[in-house]
């Protein structure tokens, strides 16, 4: 049985993830390369397919980096990629099920799709950290995310706000200087920084609530985007939200 991490709210989780990213800047380069390959999908379907596959791998590597940080050990992309590739079929299977479920949910008045996206978002760290298969990973995510919906939503919203606001400023300056290349490059860099932060944050939420972990004292001063974990939230915390 492992010891559970101290719980953190959305802002503090992303702040810690940013600290992890500063110690592992190679993740930024990884996501930048993946983004460039994915962008070529507009030119060729094969590039789009390759970009999607590489994004799955990059996300999984970020989850493994989060696990290494929690374990207090150094790691590298080269060290983690072998493990991730060994879980690739489960990751692809979970991704396909995830997108089908979310797409159906979005058709049903959008909100069900958002709910399913959040509820199933922890399947991927479960697959690469605890070596679960696609179905078990999705099931674990469904259970673990239940008590962390607001936190996971908060992480996604914060990331969206940062990307949207920064991209808007860049677009304004790019329009003033009539440089589409500047807009494209800066936007790609922003995404390459925010994407690993989000994935590291999701992995931390999973790790602090993963099945079999021992309860640790919880900081009740967490903001409303925190939660008590392992599928439960107190009524007081719901009221704060």
C-alpha positions as CSV (number, residue, x, y, z in Angstrom):
1,X,0.0,0.0,0.0
2,X,1.4,3.4,-1.0
3,X,1.1,6.7,0.9
4,X,-1.3,9.2,-0.6
5,X,0.0,12.6,-1.6
6,X,-1.1,15.7,0.2
7,X,-4.2,17.0,-1.6
8,X,-3.9,20.3,-3.5
9,X,-6.4,22.5,-5.2
10,X,-6.4,23.2,-9.0
11,X,-4.1,26.3,-8.8
12,X,-1.6,24.7,-6.5
13,X,-1.6,21.5,-8.5
14,X,-0.8,23.3,-11.7
15,X,1.8,25.4,-9.9
16,X,3.5,22.2,-8.8
17,X,3.3,20.8,-12.3
18,X,4.9,23.9,-13.6
19,X,7.8,23.4,-11.1
20,X,8.1,19.8,-12.4
21,X,8.2,21.1,-16.0
22,X,11.0,23.5,-15.2
23,X,13.1,20.6,-14.0
24,X,12.2,18.6,-17.2
25,X,12.3,21.2,-20.1
26,X,12.7,18.4,-22.6
27,X,9.0,17.8,-22.3
28,X,8.4,21.2,-23.9
29,X,10.5,20.2,-26.8
30,X,8.7,16.9,-27.1
31,X,5.3,18.6,-27.2
32,X,6.5,21.2,-29.6
33,X,7.7,18.6,-32.0
34,X,4.4,16.7,-31.6
35,X,2.5,19.9,-32.3
36,X,4.4,20.6,-35.4
37,X,3.9,17.1,-36.8
38,X,0.2,17.3,-35.9
39,X,0.0,20.6,-37.7
40,X,1.1,19.0,-40.8
41,X,-2.1,17.0,-40.7
42,X,-3.6,19.8,-42.7
43,X,-1.3,18.8,-45.5
44,X,-1.5,15.1,-45.2
45,X,-3.9,12.7,-43.4
46,X,-0.9,10.5,-42.6
47,X,0.8,13.3,-40.7
48,X,-2.5,14.0,-38.8
49,X,-2.7,10.3,-37.8
50,X,1.0,10.3,-36.8
51,X,0.5,13.5,-34.9
52,X,-2.4,12.0,-33.0
53,X,-0.4,8.9,-32.1
54,X,2.6,10.9,-31.0
55,X,0.4,13.1,-28.8
56,X,-0.9,10.0,-27.0
57,X,2.8,8.9,-26.4
58,X,3.8,12.5,-25.3
59,X,0.9,12.7,-22.8
60,X,1.8,9.3,-21.4
61,X,5.5,10.3,-21.1
62,X,4.4,13.4,-19.1
63,X,2.4,11.1,-16.8
64,X,5.5,9.0,-16.2
65,X,7.5,12.1,-15.4
66,X,4.9,13.1,-12.8
67,X,5.2,9.6,-11.3
68,X,9.0,10.0,-11.2
69,X,8.7,13.4,-9.5
70,X,6.4,11.9,-6.8
71,X,8.8,9.0,-6.3
72,X,11.7,11.4,-6.0
73,X,13.8,10.0,-8.9
74,X,15.3,11.5,-12.0
75,X,14.1,10.2,-15.4
76,X,14.3,11.0,-19.1
77,X,12.2,10.7,-22.2
78,X,14.5,7.9,-23.4
79,X,14.0,6.0,-20.1
80,X,10.2,6.3,-20.1
81,X,9.4,5.8,-23.8
82,X,10.0,2.0,-23.7
83,X,7.5,1.6,-20.9
84,X,5.0,3.9,-22.7
85,X,5.3,2.0,-26.0
86,X,4.7,-1.2,-24.1
87,X,1.3,0.2,-23.0
88,X,0.5,1.8,-26.4
89,X,-2.3,-0.6,-27.4
90,X,-4.1,0.0,-24.2
91,X,-3.6,3.8,-24.5
92,X,-4.9,3.8,-28.1
93,X,-7.9,1.6,-27.1
94,X,-8.7,3.9,-24.2
95,X,-8.4,6.9,-26.4
96,X,-10.8,5.6,-29.0
97,X,-13.4,4.6,-26.3
98,X,-12.8,8.0,-24.7
99,X,-13.5,10.0,-27.8
100,X,-16.5,8.0,-28.9
101,X,-18.0,8.4,-25.4
102,X,-17.3,12.1,-25.3
103,X,-18.6,12.6,-28.9
104,X,-21.8,10.9,-28.0
105,X,-22.1,13.0,-24.9
106,X,-21.5,16.2,-26.8
107,X,-24.3,15.4,-29.2
108,X,-26.5,15.0,-26.1
109,X,-26.6,18.8,-25.3
110,X,-22.8,19.2,-24.7
111,X,-22.8,19.0,-20.9
112,X,-22.8,15.1,-20.8
113,X,-19.8,15.2,-23.1
114,X,-17.9,17.5,-20.8
115,X,-18.9,15.4,-17.8
116,X,-17.6,12.2,-19.6
117,X,-14.4,13.9,-20.7
118,X,-13.6,14.8,-17.1
119,X,-14.7,11.5,-15.6
120,X,-12.6,9.5,-18.0
121,X,-9.6,11.8,-18.1
122,X,-7.5,9.8,-15.6
123,X,-7.6,6.6,-17.5
124,X,-4.3,7.4,-19.2
125,X,-2.2,7.9,-16.1
126,X,-3.8,4.7,-14.7
127,X,-2.6,2.8,-17.8
128,X,1.0,4.0,-17.8
129,X,1.5,4.3,-14.0
130,X,-0.3,1.2,-12.7
131,X,-0.1,-0.8,-16.0
132,X,-3.9,-1.2,-16.3
133,X,-5.5,-2.2,-19.6
134,X,-7.8,0.1,-21.5
135,X,-11.1,-1.0,-19.8
136,X,-9.6,-1.2,-16.3
137,X,-8.0,2.2,-16.8
138,X,-11.3,3.8,-17.8
139,X,-13.0,2.1,-14.9
140,X,-10.4,3.4,-12.5
141,X,-10.7,6.9,-13.9
142,X,-14.5,6.7,-13.5
143,X,-14.1,5.9,-9.8
144,X,-11.2,8.2,-9.0
145,X,-12.4,11.2,-10.9
146,X,-15.8,11.1,-9.2
147,X,-14.6,13.0,-6.1
148,X,-12.4,15.3,-8.1
149,X,-14.7,16.7,-10.9
150,X,-14.3,20.3,-9.8
151,X,-10.6,20.1,-9.5
152,X,-10.2,18.5,-12.9
153,X,-12.6,21.0,-14.4
154,X,-10.6,23.8,-12.8
155,X,-7.3,22.6,-14.3
156,X,-8.9,22.4,-17.7
157,X,-10.5,25.9,-17.4
158,X,-7.3,27.5,-16.1
159,X,-5.3,26.0,-19.0
160,X,-7.9,27.2,-21.5
161,X,-7.9,30.8,-20.0
162,X,-4.1,30.9,-20.2
163,X,-3.9,29.7,-23.8
164,X,-6.8,31.8,-25.0
165,X,-5.7,35.0,-23.3
166,X,-2.0,34.6,-24.4
167,X,-2.9,33.6,-27.9
168,X,-5.3,36.6,-28.2
169,X,-2.5,39.0,-27.1
170,X,-0.1,37.4,-29.6
171,X,-2.7,37.6,-32.4
172,X,-3.2,41.3,-31.7
173,X,0.6,42.0,-31.9
174,X,0.9,39.7,-34.9
175,X,-1.8,41.6,-36.7
176,X,-0.2,44.9,-35.9
177,X,3.1,43.7,-37.4
178,X,1.4,41.7,-40.1
179,X,3.3,38.5,-39.2
180,X,1.4,35.3,-39.4
181,X,4.6,33.3,-38.8
182,X,5.1,35.0,-35.4
183,X,1.5,34.1,-34.4
184,X,2.0,30.4,-35.4
185,X,5.4,30.0,-33.7
186,X,4.4,31.7,-30.4
187,X,1.1,29.8,-30.3
188,X,2.9,26.5,-30.8
189,X,5.3,27.3,-28.0
190,X,2.5,28.3,-25.7
191,X,0.7,25.1,-26.4
192,X,3.9,23.1,-25.9
193,X,4.3,24.6,-22.4
194,X,0.6,24.4,-21.3
195,X,0.0,20.9,-22.6
196,X,2.6,19.1,-20.4
197,X,1.5,21.2,-17.4
198,X,-2.1,19.9,-17.8
199,X,-0.9,16.3,-18.3
200,X,1.4,16.5,-15.2
201,X,-1.5,18.0,-13.3
202,X,-3.9,15.2,-14.3
203,X,-1.3,12.7,-13.3
204,X,-0.8,14.3,-9.9
205,X,-4.6,14.2,-9.3
206,X,-4.5,10.5,-10.1
207,X,-1.5,9.8,-7.9
208,X,-3.1,11.5,-4.9
209,X,-6.2,9.4,-5.3
210,X,-4.9,6.2,-6.8
211,X,-6.5,3.0,-5.5
212,X,-4.6,1.4,-2.6
213,X,-3.1,4.6,-1.3
214,X,-3.2,5.2,2.4
215,X,-5.2,8.3,3.5
216,X,-3.1,11.3,4.5
217,X,-4.2,14.3,6.5
218,X,-6.0,16.6,4.2
219,X,-5.5,20.4,4.2
220,X,-9.0,21.7,4.7
221,X,-7.9,25.2,3.6
222,X,-8.0,24.0,0.0
223,X,-10.0,26.2,-2.3
224,X,-13.4,25.0,-3.6
225,X,-11.7,23.4,-6.6
226,X,-10.1,20.8,-4.3
227,X,-11.9,17.7,-3.0
228,X,-11.5,14.9,-0.4
229,X,-10.7,12.3,-3.0
230,X,-11.4,8.6,-3.8
231,X,-14.9,9.3,-5.0
232,X,-16.2,11.5,-2.2
233,X,-16.6,15.2,-1.5
234,X,-18.0,16.7,1.6
235,X,-21.2,18.6,1.6
236,X,-19.4,21.6,3.0
237,X,-17.0,21.6,0.0
238,X,-19.9,21.4,-2.4
239,X,-21.5,24.3,-0.7
240,X,-18.3,26.4,-1.0
241,X,-18.4,25.8,-4.8
